[in-house]
Amino acid sequence: MPGSARTMAVLTVSGLVVATAYTVAMGANGWLWFSWVVLALVSVGVWAAARPV
């Protein structure tokens, strides 16, 4: 996995942990989860673009 894809994967997993912790502590926030889904989709795109054909 190239460096950019690895960085995006780490950011996505970190974002999931933060979103979950926020939801547990403060309650659900739709925009927070929407932002995480967008980040996850961007991460998949970076991984797909960096993947050798």
RAJO-V724388 format. One record per run of one state. SS is the DSSP state (H for helix, E for strand, C for the rest). FROM is the first residue (numbers start at 1). TO is the last residue. If there is no record, write none. Layout:
ss:SS from:FROM to:TO
ss:SS from:FROM to:TO
This chain:
ss:C from:1 to:2
ss:H from:3 to:26
ss:C from:27 to:29
ss:H from:30 to:50
ss:C from:51 to:53
